[in-house]
Amino acid sequence: MRRNRGFVVLVFAPLAAILIDQAAAQQPARPPVGFFVTSSTSGTGDLGGLAGADKRCQTLAMTAGAGNRTWRAYLSTNGPGGVNARDRIGSGPWYNVKGVLLAQNVAELHSDKANINNDTALDEQGRTINATGAPNRHDILTGSTTDGRATEMTCQNWTNSGAGSAMLGHHDRLARGTPGSPWNSAHASQGCSAENLRATGGAGLVYCFAAN
């Protein structure tokens, strides 16, 4: 009887391993990371220009295992050579670190279908931006209108930490607790310094999108 039990174990153990491997193979692979909110920046409106902001996105993406993609900060600039944020982030789709779809394309990203809120707009480590009990950081630098085009409020094209202002979005889509606030164009900052950004609930954070 004991020999029979041993025989059953020897027969079914490899079979169980095969079934487990097959089940794992049938599970869909998690889509590549294509979006996150920076966990930190300079804390001011001076990001080193677009180049400095893009570099920060690229560096943080490496910690999420997505450094092989080309990353761009969702920021607009104005004046000669100015660019719209919507024109520099690729064509989508974009998924967060946990594999949740934010938008299929640029048009959807700038519509009511955009799946951006406090539960989905996570940092590069998959953490929420507004942790329970922590200071409010929902103001995200964008310099953009709701359709992703440039405004005059860009902290001198992201090179100034003093006077001026920046257009801000609310990553949690909340304005004084009320849903519906735009994720990319909610209100202007009081200035470009760290103190001014903190005054309305910000920390100089930016959105990062994979452009390829």
N, C-alpha and C positions, 0 to 999 in steps of 0.2 A: 504493500500500500504506500509506503513511504517513497519507494522507487517511482511509483506512478505519479505521485505529487511532484517529485523532482522533475520528471519528464514534462509535466504540464507547465511548470515554471519555465523550463528551458525552451519550450515551444512558443509560449505566449509572450515572453519578455521581448524577444526581437520583434514580434508582430506589433506589440504595443509601441515600441520605439518607432517603427515605421509609420504607424498611424499618427503619432504625435508629430513626426517630421512632415507628413503630408498635410496635417492641419495647419502647421506653421507656414508651410509654403503657400497654402490657399489664402492666407490672410493678406489683404491688400497692403502694399508698402506705404509707409507714411510719406506724403508728398514733401518735396524739398521746402525748407524754410525760405519764405520770401518777404517777410514783414516782421518788424519788431519796433518797440519804442526804446530808445537808448536808456540804459540804467543810469547814466551820468553823462555830463558834458562839462563845459567850462562853468556852467551855472549862470552865465550872462548871455547877452546878445552877440557877444564876440565869439564866433565859432571858428575863426580863421578863414572866413569866407566859405564859399561852397566847397572848395577843395578840402578845407579843414573839417567841415562837417561830414563830407563823404569819407574821409579817412577814418573818422571816429566810427562811422557805420561799419566800414570794412573791418576795422580792428575788433569791434565787438562781435561781428558776425563770426569771426574765427572761433570765439568761445562757444558758439552755438553749432559748430561743425559745418558752417555754411560759408567759410572763407573763400571757397572756390568760385563763388558767384560774384558778380559786379554789383556793388551796393551804392545807392544814392540816397542822400537825405532829401526828404520831402520839403524843399524850401524853394521859394521864388525869389528872384532879384529884379531890380528895376534899373532904369537908365540905359545908357549904351551897353549893349551886350546882355541885357537883362533876359532872364528865362522864366518860364512858368513851371511850377513844381510838377504839374501833370505831364509835362513834356520830357521829363528827365528820369522817369522811374520805370521805363519799359512798358510792356503791354499786358502783363499779368498772365495767368492768375497768380494771386498772392495768398499764401497760407502762413499762419503764425507758427511758433515753435512747437505747438501741440498738434499741428496738422489741421487746424480749423481754417476753413476758407473765409477770407475777408472780402474778396471781390474777384470776379472772373476777368475783368478788363478795366480799362481806364474809365469808360462810360459808367459802368456799374459802381465803380469806386466813388464817383462823384454824383451818385443818386441816392435815393432813400433805401436802396437795396444794400448799400455798403454795411457789412457786418462788423462794425467797429464800435466797441463799448468797453466798459471796465473789465469784462470777463474775457474779451478776445484781444484787446490791444495790450499785449504782454511785452515784457522786456526780453532781451536776448537769452535770458536764462529761464523764461517761462513764468516769471513772477508778475503779479499784478502791480500796477504803478501806484495805486492808492491802497496800501496795506492798512488793515484795521488798526486804528489808533495812531497812525503815522500822519505827518503833515500832508495837506492836500497838495498834489502835484499834477493836477489834471490839465493845466495850461501847457500846451505843446507849441513850440515855435513853428510857424509855417510861412508867414508873410504872404498869405494867399487868400483868394476869394473862395467861396464855396465850390466853385467849379475848377479850382486849382490854378487860377491865373494870378499874376503878380499884383500886389498892392504897393502903396508907397511906404508901408510900415514894415521895414526889413532890418532895422538897426544898422542902417548904412550897409546894406548887403552883407550882413552878418560879420561886421568887422568892428562894431562899436559896443562898448559896455557902459556908456554914459547916457547922454541925452538921446532923444529920439524915441521910437516905439517899435513894437513888433506886433503883427497880427497873430493871434493865438487861436488854436483849436482846442476843444475839450475831448480828450480821448475817451472819457466816460459818458459823453453826450448829455451831461447834466449841467444845468444852470440853476444854482441855488436849490439843488435837489429835484428840479423839474426836468424830466426827459425831453429830448428833442433838440438839444443844443448841437450845432454843427461840429463835427470832429476836426475840421480844418480851418474854420473861420468864425469864431465865436465872439471875440472882442479884441481890442487893442490893449497892449500892456501900458503900464504907467511910465515905463522907461525901459532902458536896456541893461541896467545894473542888476546884480543878483538880488539886491534889496527890493527893487521895483518889481521884478518878476515874482518874488516870493509874496509880495503884497496882495496879489490877486489869485494866488494858488498855483504857482509854477516853480520850476527849478531849471529852466533852460533846456528841457529835453526836446528831442526831435524824433520824428518818424523816419524809419529806414525801410527802403524797398529794394528788392533785388531787381535789377534792370535787365537781366538776361535769364 
